[in-house]
Amino acid sequence: MTNTSVLRGFVIQHRPGGRIVIQRRPAREPGYRVGVAAPTGTSGGGAPRPGPEDLRWRFATSGGPGGQHANRTETRVELTFDVGAARCLDGEQRRRVRERHGDVIVVACDETRSQWRNREIAYERLCERIAAALVVTPRRVATRPRKGAQQRRLQAKRRRGETKSLRRRPDQD
């Protein structure tokens, strides 16, 4: 099953196995420009992935190396996800994400000179943060050390004590 959503001239498809395909809808150009984001280990396992209605995108100039291109084009991406208004999360998931990240998650990316690739990176990072927040760590069950382990530990302590006592100066008496 493929889940498709449209966002500001981009088509985001969530395909089975956690694979994401982002396509730029052509305004005046004849062909599609396709970018495929490979699945990651944390976000591919059935974790909810926010749709375009849950996301707010902002763009700015990134600065740094790149000359006029970096100074004039808005390649820096800032992705904002409001946990309280998210439609992709149920009550328990929303509570867990809020505990870990607060009410709003902001992901910024200006790693590449391409706004397109920075969008993909920011979206993947957001999905990874959500998936990581939803991981439930099992409670640790306290166990007693076994008798043999206790004896080995005490013998090692005695040996260390004897070694240290041999390092002392001999008594003058």
N, C-alpha and C positions, 0 to 999 in steps of 0.2 A: 504494500500500500504506500502511495506517495502522498505526502501532505504538502500542498503548494500554497504559497502566500505571495502577495505582490506588495512591494514597498518602494515608493518613489522611483519608479522606473527600473526596479530590480525584481526578479522572480526568484524566490527562495524555495527550493524543494528539499524536503526531508525524506530521504529514501531509506529503505530497510538497511539495517546494519549500521545505522548512525551516520551514513554518508550524506553530505549536504552538497547540493548543486546550486550555485548562484548564477543567474543569467541576467545580463543587462538587456532590457527591452530596447530595441532600436527606435530612436526618435526619427532620424533621417538617414541612418546608415542601413545598408542592405542586409547585413548578417548579424547574428547574435554573437556576443562576446561571452564565453563560458568560463567560469572559474569553479573548480571542484575542490572542496575542502575535505581532506582525508579524515576518517573517523578517529576519534581519540579514545583511549581506553576508559576514561572516566565518564564521558558524556554519551557513549554509545549504548550503554546498558539499560535502556528504557527510561532514562531520566527525562523529565519534561523539558522541551525546548521551546522557548518563547517565540510567539509569532510576531508579526509586524505591529499588531495593535498594542503589544506590551512594551515596545521599544521606542526610545526617543534618540534620534541621531543628531549630532552637532559636528560641524566641520570647521577647521581653522587652518591657518598656515602653520607648517611644522617647524620651519627654521632649520638650522644646522646645515650640513653640506648639501649641495645641489644647486647653488647659485640662484639665479633668477627664478628657476622652476620652483624651488623650495619657498622662496619669498612671496611668490605671486599666486600659487595654486593652493587650494585648501585640501591638503592630503591628510592632515591630522584628523583622526576620528575619535569622537567621544560618544560612547554608547551608554545611555542611562536606562535602568530597569527599575521600575517602581514595584516593589514586592507586594505592597498592599493592594494594588490595582491589577495585579497579574491574573490573567484568565487561565493560564496554563498550570497554576498551582492550586491544590486543594488546601483545606484548612491546616492539616498537620504539616504538609510540605511548606506552606507559607510560614508557619511558626518556626520550623527548623531553620529556614533560610534567614529569617529575621534574627534569630539568636546568633547566627554565625556572622552575618554581614550587615545587619541593620535594615532600615526601611527602604533604602535606595542603594542599588549597586551601580557604580560608575566605572566603566572600563575605558581607558584611553589607549590609543595606539598611533604611533607615528614612526614605526620601524622602517617602512618602505616608502619609496617615492610615489607609490600608486595608492590613490584613495580606495580603489577597488580591493586591493590586497589588504589594506589596513582595516577595511570593513570586515573582511573574512576573519582576520586575526582577532579583532575585537569581539565578534560574535562567538567565535570558538572559545575565547577566554571566559566570556560570560556564561556559556553553557557549562564549561568546566567548573566554574565557581558554584553554580547552582547544583550540579551533580555532586560536588565535594561536600556541600552543605547538607545534602540529603543522605549521605552515608551514615549509617547507624553503627557506632562502634560497640561491640559486645562488652558487657560488664565483666570485669576481671573477677574470677573466682579465687578466693584466697585458699592456698594449700599449705600444708605443713611440710617442712623439709624432711626427707627420709632420715632414718637413723644413721645409715652409712655416710650420708652427706654431712651430717652434723659431726660425726667422728672425724672425718677427713678435714673438716674445717678447723676443729680444735687441735688436731695433730699439726696442721700447717701453722697455726698460731704458736704452738709450743716450739716448733723448729725455728720460726722467725725470732722468738724470744731468746732461744739459746744462741743463735747467730749473733744477735745484738749484744748479749751478755759477754760473748767472747771478744767483742770489740772494745770493751771497757779496759781501763788501765788496771793492772794487777794491784791488789792491796799492798801497802807498805809494811804491814805488821808482820 
